[in-house]
Amino acid sequence: MELRVLRYFLAVAREGSVTGAANFLHVTQPTLSRQIKDLEEELGTKLFVRHSHSVSLTPDGMRLRKRAEEVVDMIEKTEAEFAVKEESVEGDVHIGAGETRVMRHVAEVIHELRKDYPNIHIHLYSGNLEDVTERLDKGLLDFGVLIQPADLSKYDYVNLPEKDVWGVVTRKDSPLAARQAITRQDLLGEPLILSRQAIRRTSAKNEFIEWFKDDFEKLDVVATLNLVYNAALLAESGVGHVVTLDGLVNTSEHSNLCFRFLEPRLESGLNIVWKKYQVFSPAAEVFLQKIQEAFGETV
């Protein structure tokens, strides 16, 4: 399976037609059609459903698209690393992170890095724990910023100096909004929107679940969230209260939402992680040095 053919396949999947992809790739339509047919024969499966003026992916085609995007991303990342001149420190650093206000500390390091090395470029990927660790493990990211609870056994890491604090985002006209802080008992019987990461039971200690003690199984979880923006829209519509981290949702005076901390206080640590025995590009190596200077040595 050639890289060129994978790029052809991805172009057809993206454009939704062989004609559009051929124009984008500057190849003839018969040539592109033949390459796609040969790829289907090589894999022994149909990748596209042909319509009169368009194509759509089959289930096998959708599976190949995911893999092909990963392969092409990895090749392009590797080519970019080797294109860097030895005498200069330049290139790309790929960082994945969940939603957290503590990212501002990483942003400050990136700002200092760019002042010293203006030819280093940062690529941020936002996602939840599964998204970030999957891309880390496949080599598509150099670093990840993980919010606890997370299994760090596969990674080297540096602890960030600040912790995120948990609380509840709710409508300002909700009875919960009248409270100074929210206890476990306050949440029983209330419709809740919770992070899938926070409520996952793993081998790692889950302080979020432990905070609820025996009441966790009694919670009325009406929805789970990946990233918090859409969950805030559910809260604003009165679907439920979002149990989330401070600083992620607009709760200003012009918002219909407010934030109340949990009582007793619940905090989550954060770590910048990378794969053990990782071989870094010069740009990623310099970024790691800046991280260690700012936050301490590797754990």
Solvent accessible surface area in square Angstrom, and as a share of the most:
residue,aa,sasa,rsa
1,M,112,0.50
2,E,97,0.43
3,L,48,0.24
4,R,101,0.37
5,V,15,0.09
6,L,11,0.05
7,R,82,0.30
8,Y,27,0.10
9,F,0,0.00
10,L,21,0.11
11,A,2,0.01
12,V,0,0.00
13,A,15,0.12
14,R,124,0.45
15,E,74,0.33
16,G,22,0.21
17,S,22,0.14
18,V,26,0.15
19,T,69,0.40
20,G,23,0.22
21,A,0,0.00
22,A,4,0.03
23,N,104,0.53
24,F,115,0.48
25,L,41,0.20
26,H,167,0.75
27,V,42,0.24
28,T,85,0.50
29,Q,84,0.37
30,P,93,0.59
31,T,41,0.24
32,L,0,0.00
33,S,44,0.28
34,R,131,0.48
35,Q,35,0.15
36,I,1,0.01
37,K,120,0.51
38,D,72,0.37
39,L,1,0.01
40,E,9,0.04
41,E,114,0.51
42,E,104,0.46
43,L,67,0.33
44,G,67,0.64
45,T,40,0.23
46,K,132,0.56
47,L,1,0.01
48,F,7,0.03
49,V,68,0.39
50,R,116,0.42
51,H,97,0.43
52,S,105,0.68
53,H,167,0.74
54,S,49,0.32
55,V,19,0.11
56,S,50,0.32
57,L,35,0.17
58,T,18,0.10
59,P,98,0.62
60,D,45,0.23
61,G,0,0.00
62,M,109,0.49
63,R,147,0.54
64,L,23,0.11
65,R,77,0.28
66,K,97,0.41
67,R,125,0.46
68,A,1,0.01
69,E,71,0.32
70,E,28,0.12
71,V,65,0.37
72,V,14,0.08
73,D,57,0.30
74,M,60,0.27
75,I,60,0.31
76,E,81,0.37
77,K,23,0.10
78,T,53,0.31
79,E,94,0.42
80,A,37,0.28
81,E,50,0.22
82,F,171,0.71
83,A,81,0.63
84,V,23,0.13
85,K,131,0.56
86,E,176,0.79
87,E,146,0.65
88,S,36,0.23
89,V,51,0.29
90,E,48,0.21
91,G,14,0.13
92,D,38,0.20
93,V,0,0.00
94,H,38,0.17
95,I,1,0.01
96,G,0,0.00
97,A,8,0.07
98,G,15,0.14
99,E,55,0.25
100,T,11,0.07
101,R,64,0.23
102,V,0,0.00
103,M,34,0.15
104,R,112,0.41
105,H,35,0.15
106,V,0,0.00
107,A,54,0.42
108,E,104,0.47
109,V,13,0.07
110,I,26,0.13
111,H,110,0.49
112,E,79,0.35
113,L,0,0.00
114,R,92,0.34
115,K,123,0.52
116,D,83,0.43
117,Y,66,0.25
118,P,80,0.51
119,N,83,0.42
120,I,0,0.00
121,H,94,0.42
122,I,39,0.20
123,H,80,0.36
124,L,109,0.54
125,Y,72,0.27
126,S,79,0.51
127,G,2,0.02
128,N,20,0.10
129,L,24,0.12
130,E,75,0.34
131,D,43,0.22
132,V,1,0.00
133,T,25,0.15
134,E,69,0.31
135,R,61,0.22
136,L,1,0.01
137,D,58,0.30
138,K,68,0.29
139,G,14,0.13
140,L,9,0.05
141,L,6,0.03
142,D,4,0.02
143,F,0,0.00
144,G,0,0.00
145,V,1,0.01
146,L,3,0.02
147,I,20,0.10
148,Q,44,0.19
149,P,18,0.11
150,A,9,0.07
151,D,70,0.37
152,L,31,0.15
153,S,76,0.49
154,K,111,0.47
155,Y,4,0.02
156,D,39,0.20
157,Y,42,0.16
158,V,1,0.00
159,N,75,0.38
160,L,13,0.07
161,P,90,0.57
162,E,44,0.20
163,K,106,0.45
164,D,0,0.00
165,V,5,0.03
166,W,12,0.04
167,G,0,0.00
168,V,0,0.00
169,V,1,0.01
170,T,1,0.01
171,R,84,0.31
172,K,88,0.37
173,D,103,0.54
174,S,16,0.10
175,P,113,0.71
176,L,7,0.03
177,A,11,0.09
178,A,87,0.67
179,R,116,0.42
180,Q,169,0.75
181,A,31,0.24
182,I,0,0.00
183,T,52,0.30
184,R,53,0.19
185,Q,121,0.54
186,D,27,0.14
187,L,0,0.00
188,L,50,0.25
189,G,67,0.64
190,E,50,0.23
191,P,43,0.27
192,L,0,0.00
193,I,1,0.00
194,L,0,0.00
195,S,19,0.12
196,R,104,0.38
197,Q,26,0.12
198,A,2,0.02
199,I,41,0.21
200,R,67,0.25
201,R,150,0.55
202,T,72,0.42
203,S,117,0.76
204,A,27,0.21
205,K,135,0.57
206,N,12,0.06
207,E,82,0.37
208,F,4,0.02
209,I,16,0.08
210,E,90,0.40
211,W,18,0.06
212,F,0,0.00
213,K,135,0.57
214,D,128,0.66
215,D,17,0.09
216,F,27,0.11
217,E,130,0.58
218,K,130,0.55
219,L,18,0.09
220,D,66,0.34
221,V,59,0.34
222,V,68,0.39
223,A,25,0.20
224,T,59,0.34
225,L,16,0.08
226,N,62,0.32
227,L,63,0.32
228,V,3,0.02
229,Y,152,0.58
230,N,102,0.53
231,A,4,0.03
232,A,10,0.08
233,L,86,0.43
234,L,70,0.35
235,A,1,0.01
236,E,63,0.28
237,S,86,0.55
238,G,49,0.47
239,V,66,0.38
240,G,7,0.06
241,H,19,0.09
242,V,0,0.00
243,V,0,0.00
244,T,8,0.05
245,L,11,0.05
246,D,36,0.18
247,G,51,0.49
248,L,46,0.23
249,V,22,0.13
250,N,101,0.52
251,T,48,0.28
252,S,53,0.34
253,E,148,0.66
254,H,162,0.72
255,S,18,0.12
256,N,86,0.44
257,L,5,0.03
258,C,9,0.05
259,F,29,0.12
260,R,66,0.24
261,F,80,0.33
262,L,2,0.01
263,E,90,0.40
264,P,68,0.43
265,R,141,0.51
266,L,14,0.07
267,E,60,0.27
268,S,7,0.05
269,G,20,0.19
270,L,3,0.02
271,N,9,0.04
272,I,2,0.01
273,V,0,0.00
274,W,12,0.04
275,K,62,0.26
276,K,88,0.37
277,Y,203,0.77
278,Q,47,0.21
279,V,139,0.80
280,F,32,0.13
281,S,12,0.08
282,P,67,0.42
283,A,0,0.00
284,A,0,0.00
285,E,68,0.31
286,V,15,0.08
287,F,1,0.00
288,L,15,0.07
289,Q,86,0.38
290,K,40,0.17
291,I,0,0.00
292,Q,41,0.18
293,E,137,0.61
294,A,58,0.45
295,F,40,0.17
296,G,32,0.31
297,E,132,0.59
298,T,53,0.31
299,V,89,0.51
